[in-house]
Amino acid sequence: MLLRIVRDLTPEEVMERIRKFEEEFGMSFERLEELFLKKKLDTKFVGAYFEWADLVDSYKGYVEDGQLDYTVEENRDFEPEQVALLTPKRIQLLYQLANLRVESINDLAQKVRRNIKNVYEDLQVLSKFGFVKLNRNRGRAIIPESLVKEITLLIH
C-alpha cells in the first residue's frame, strides 16, 4: 500500500543528506556554491545545488537557534504488516501529539487518558516509521515530538 507522507526531517537526517551530497559531488557545499556563483556549474546540477543549499541553510538555523525547519514529501510502499501497525489508537496518538504541548511521555499519556506503557509502545512503533522523534531531556524524561504533518493513503 502506498502512503504519501509529509514530515519534518530530524537534524541527523539533514546531516546524512548533506553527507550524501558531499560524497556524490566529491566536494563541500561551499566549493559547489563557488562554482555556481562563477557560473561554472553544469545546468544539470542546479536542482541539486538548491536542495543542498536548503539543507545547509536549515542545519545552520538549527545550530543557531535549535529549530530545524526542513519538510519533505515522501511516497513509501508499506507492506500489509506495516499498515496493520498503524492502528486507530496510534493514528489518534499522532494527531494528539501534533496538537498538544507535552513535557514527557507520562504527560502525553495523562492528556490522552491512556496507560503510559501502551503510549510508550505506540510511540516506539511510530518512531521506527520516522513519524515521531523521542528526545531525551536532561533528566530522565523522554519528550515525544511529532515529525508528521500529513499522511495520505494512495490507491492506484
C-alpha positions in Angstrom: 0.0 0.0 0.0 1.4 3.4 -1.0 1.4 6.2 1.6 2.3 9.8 0.9 3.9 11.3 4.0 4.7 14.9 4.6 7.1 15.2 7.6 9.9 17.2 9.1 13.4 15.7 8.9 15.5 15.3 12.1 18.9 17.0 12.4 20.5 13.6 11.9 18.6 13.1 8.6 19.6 16.5 7.3 23.2 15.8 8.1 23.0 12.5 6.4 21.6 14.1 3.2 24.3 16.7 3.3 27.0 14.0 3.6 25.5 12.1 0.6 25.7 15.3 -1.5 29.4 15.7 -0.4 30.1 12.1 -1.4 28.2 12.4 -4.7 29.9 15.6 -5.8 33.3 15.0 -4.1 33.3 18.5 -2.6 31.9 20.7 0.1 28.8 22.8 -0.4 31.0 25.9 -0.2 33.0 24.8 -3.2 29.9 23.9 -5.2 28.4 27.3 -4.3 31.6 29.0 -5.6 31.2 27.1 -8.9 27.6 28.1 -9.0 28.3 31.8 -8.4 31.0 31.8 -11.1 28.6 30.2 -13.5 30.9 27.2 -13.8 28.3 24.7 -12.7 26.7 22.4 -15.3 23.0 23.2 -15.5 22.0 19.6 -14.8 23.3 20.1 -11.2 21.3 23.3 -10.5 18.4 21.4 -8.9 20.9 19.5 -6.6 22.5 22.8 -5.7 19.3 24.4 -4.5 18.3 21.3 -2.5 21.8 21.1 -0.9 21.6 24.9 -0.2 18.3 24.4 1.6 19.7 21.6 3.7 22.7 23.6 4.7 20.7 26.7 5.5 18.2 24.6 7.6 21.0 23.0 9.5 22.7 26.3 10.2 19.4 27.6 11.6 19.2 24.5 13.8 22.7 25.1 15.1 22.0 28.8 15.8 18.5 28.7 17.4 17.8 25.0 18.0 14.9 24.9 15.5 15.1 22.8 12.3 12.7 23.6 9.5 13.0 21.1 6.7 9.9 19.3 5.4 9.9 16.5 2.9 7.2 14.7 1.0 7.8 11.0 0.5 5.9 8.2 -1.1 6.5 5.0 0.8 5.3 1.5 -0.1 4.1 -0.1 3.1 3.8 -3.9 3.4 0.4 -5.1 4.8 2.1 -6.0 8.1 3.4 -2.4 8.4 0.0 -0.9 7.6 -1.5 -3.1 10.3 0.8 -1.4 12.8 -0.9 1.9 12.1 -3.8 1.2 14.4 -6.5 3.7 15.1 -5.0 4.3 18.6 -1.6 5.1 17.1 -3.1 7.4 14.4 -5.0 9.2 17.2 -1.8 9.4 19.2 -0.1 11.1 16.2 -2.9 13.5 15.9 -2.9 14.4 19.6 0.9 14.7 19.7 0.7 17.2 16.8 -1.9 19.3 18.6 -0.8 19.1 22.3 2.2 20.6 24.0 3.7 17.7 26.1 6.6 17.6 28.5 7.1 13.8 28.7 5.5 10.5 27.7 3.8 10.4 31.0 2.3 13.9 30.4 1.1 12.7 27.0 -0.4 9.6 28.4 -2.3 11.6 31.0 -3.6 14.1 28.4 -4.9 11.3 26.1 -6.1 9.3 29.1 -4.2 6.1 28.2 -1.9 3.8 30.0 1.7 5.1 29.9 3.1 1.7 28.9 0.8 1.4 25.9 1.6 5.0 24.9 5.3 4.3 25.1 5.0 1.1 23.0 2.9 3.0 20.4 5.5 5.8 20.3 8.3 3.2 19.7 6.4 1.9 16.7 5.7 5.4 15.3 9.4 6.3 15.9 10.6 3.3 13.8 8.4 4.6 10.9 10.1 8.1 11.3 6.7 9.7 12.3 7.8 10.6 15.9 11.1 11.6 17.4 11.8 10.8 21.1 14.0 13.5 22.6 15.8 12.9 25.9 15.6 15.7 28.3 18.5 16.4 30.7 16.6 14.5 33.4 15.1 11.1 32.7 12.1 12.4 30.8 11.7 11.5 27.1 9.8 14.2 25.2 7.9 12.9 22.1 7.7 15.1 19.1 5.6 14.6 16.0 7.5 14.8 12.7 4.5 14.1 10.6 2.4 16.8 9.1 0.3 14.7 6.7 -0.3 11.0 5.8 -2.3 10.1 2.8 -3.3 6.7 1.6 -2.8 6.4 -2.2 -4.9 3.9 -4.0 -3.8 3.2 -7.6 
